[in-house]
Amino acid sequence: MNRSQNQIAATPQAPGVPAPRKQSMARGIAAATIGNALEWYDMSIYALLAIYIGHNFFPSDNPAVEVIQAFAVFGVSYLIRPLGGLILGSYADRNGMKKGLMLTIRLMVLGTAVIAFMPGYDAIGILAPIGLILGRLIQGFSAGGEFGAATSYLIAQGEGRRGFLGSFQFASQGLGALMAAITVVILTSVFSEAEMNAWAWRIPFVIGLLVGPAGWMIRRYVDEAPLAAVAPEEKHTPVRDVFVSQKAGVLMAGGALAISTALNFVIQYMPTFGIKQLGISPSISFTSLILTGVILTFLTPLVGHLSDRFGRIRIMVPAAIAIAVLTIPLFMWLIAGRTFLVLALVMIVLGLMKSVYFGALPSVMADVFPAKTRATGLSFSYNAAVAVFGGFTPMICAYLIEVTGQPMAPSYYLAVLAGVSIVALASAVKFRAVR
């Protein structure tokens, strides 16, 4: 990566594009993050309601098979995300972040609508699971382009506050997961098991459909991101540029994300861990997600603000070291305690460590790519890392527990990935991509 590519923080604004006004910054944050919150809401809802989705679309004499097949469809959406990142990220780089964000939220609403209203297997047979897969693929393709365009749009709202503005990307993930957890707790408290299996599981997806059009309207009436203009005579080929001259940036951004995305999926997996490994009741176990969701939503922007004052690497590296050192004793404590209180405390500590690490992460990932290819580079590196280190994390955790016979085996995996991310951050500093 050459020096000119690394000096992206000084990228000039496009001629004639005004600097963002203070009163428009809140609108810009809302426009960039609402789609990401909806994405994580839908993802969490699908995972939490997999037992009911499996019953409707993959009926079997074995309930475990129903759930496995439902999670298989969940995983399929991650395979298409890197492709969505390249296509939609390139579209945003060539046509503007605003247009890219409007396109991704339209696709997200379409995919959610397919899932919400697709008849079950009893009504249309094999077309039901095919339709479900289609809906998840559309959602995955849309999510592939969402991260890069939204993060690029966020950090463009204020050059001196890149850490703070970028942090809302991940804060919105916490908000989406929090709203999903609250929704599922309310639904399972109000409706019977039979009602949940029959129709009530569709309600959260309908709620997502109501949020989608509101997000589209917000994005429609905000200003375009004040990024540098590409000269008319210069051919704009963001996909080619990322793979030809910015491969180091892809590795650094993806490596820095490794521990964050794996830890996120471990947090999502923890209620299931509590049910299967610790014998905690489902309703109580899922409540622990609410605690973590609150931390991720509200602490992350504060960390982003602090990173602008004290430096992003100075905050992130100690957090990554803490994750590597503390995850193993935390799992040992959880297994020894086997109570909801211990589970809740462990989830709180994991949420705190994750918030401190990933509060500044979006801006760090953005800094390793030039402005003209940022949406493409961010989208591809993010989604490739999520597919490798995130989508397979629940499977890897279950496999490690099975082959080692140790319930604490997932903590070993997290410790290794923390090391990977520390190396990636050190490389970014060496190449002067971040501070």
Number of C-alpha atoms within 10 A of each C-alpha: 15 10 10 8 17 19 17 19 18 9 14 12 15 15 10 7 14 11 15 17 10 10 8 13 17 13 16 26 21 18 27 31 29 25 33 28 24 29 27 21 26 25 19 21 23 23 18 20 18 21 22 24 27 25 23 23 26 22 17 13 8 9 14 13 16 22 21 15 20 26 17 12 21 21 19 17 24 26 20 22 28 25 20 27 32 26 20 28 35 29 21 30 27 19 11 21 28 22 17 25 29 21 18 29 26 17 19 28 26 18 25 26 16 19 23 21 13 20 18 22 18 12 12 12 13 13 15 20 24 15 19 24 21 18 25 27 24 23 30 30 27 31 30 33 34 34 29 36 31 32 30 28 29 31 28 24 25 18 15 13 20 25 29 26 29 34 30 32 31 25 26 29 25 30 26 25 28 24 23 27 23 15 17 21 17 11 17 15 11 12 14 12 12 10 13 19 18 15 13 17 24 19 15 22 21 17 15 21 19 12 16 23 14 14 21 20 12 17 25 15 12 16 16 18 23 22 23 15 15 14 9 7 6 7 8 16 13 24 20 13 15 23 13 10 12 20 16 19 29 23 18 25 29 26 26 33 31 26 29 26 24 25 27 18 18 22 23 21 19 22 27 19 19 23 16 12 15 20 14 19 14 13 14 15 21 23 17 24 25 22 17 26 26 18 23 29 23 16 19 29 26 18 22 31 21 19 26 17 12 11 16 24 21 11 19 27 20 15 21 27 17 16 27 21 15 17 23 19 12 21 19 14 15 23 18 11 13 15 15 20 12 16 24 22 16 21 26 22 17 22 26 17 24 27 30 25 28 31 32 33 27 30 26 26 29 27 27 29 28 22 25 23 25 27 34 34 32 34 31 31 26 28 31 24 23 25 21 16 23 25 22 15 23 19 12 16 22 15 14 19 16 12 9 10 10 11 19 22 21 23 24 16 20 25 20 14 25 28 20 19 24 23 16 22 27 16 19 25 13 11 17 16 24 23 16
